[in-house]
Structure formats: structure tokens, C-alpha cells
């Protein structure tokens, strides 16, 4: 079970990092590639947490990065414990996805600031002067699925007539792995929490 889990983690990490490097070295911030109206590659960078939330400037970014590293250590210990206790495969694979996603985004935060130049108004270069220091990098996001683009009915209180887009978040493979792992546990393995 350990080997299969490690292969899953490696697969997610390699795919995640390859796509991020490809986007970073071929697109500028804000550039888009439209496959369909509802499937767009939109290059953006996330300075902080999910949905672009930030956590108190440079110090906050260091604290967030340290918290992420601690979370990866805790998840890793938990994952190994589950494997040793021979818990159901579905749970182990779900935790593997969560761990892979956490590591993938942490790689961006830890190293991208030192490896890549800035992406605003230019395509980033590699190893020619970074845009930031260790643990101060930005997470590369690119998947955008605006499935429904419209207006709320005017009769709705507070939001009537306002424009809305569903599904607005822009995310990456690491984010998708974390979400898939969490959703899989919540839907198919609720008995695990007992």
C-alpha cells in the first residue's frame, strides 16, 4: 500500500509542478487560453491562502508557510499511521491526495520566489533573479471553469440584478487533489470518523 500511495503522490506532484512551470514560463499574469466558454486556462498567482486571502504581509506569509510545513508533517505522520494500521485503501488514497496537494502548493510558496522572475507584463524567466525570498513565493493557479455566467433575478432581495459567475475560483492540480481527497472522505468514508 505504501508504494501505491507514494506513486499517487509522485504522480500528482509531477503533474502539478510540470503544469505550473509550463504556465509560468509561457504566459504572463492574466493571459488566458479558451478551450470552451466554460473551460479556460487563466494564469494567476495566489499570494496567500485559498481564494486569494492573505495573512498579514511578509510576516504573515512566513507564518502561513511555517503552518503549511507543520501541516504537511502532521498529515505525513497520520498517513503513515493509516498505512501501518491497514485502513481502507480509499481513505489512504484520499489522504495521499491531500498530502500531495499540500506539498505541491508548498513547493510554490517555498521556492518559486527564488527560481522565477516576476510574471506581471512579462513571461517569467528561470534562475535569472527571483521575485522574492525563501517561503515568500506565490502559488500558480490556472484552471477556471465559469460554468454559469448570468444575472440574479431582479426580484431577489439584496442581490437582485447583480452579475454572478458560478464557478468563480481559479485553482491548480494541487488544489484539485486536496478537494478530491476531502470530498472522497466526506462522501464515501464517513464511517472512518466513528
ABEGO torsion letter per residue (X at the ends): XAAAAAAAAAAAAAAAAAAAAAAAAABBBGBBBBABAABBBBBBBBABBBGGBBBGEAAAAAAAAAAAAAAAAAAAAAAAAAAAAGBBAAAAAAAAAAAAAAAAAAAAAAAAAAABBBABGBBBBBGAEBABBBGABBBBBABBBBABBBBBBAABBGABGBBBBOBABBBBAAAAAAAAAAAAAAAAAAAAAX
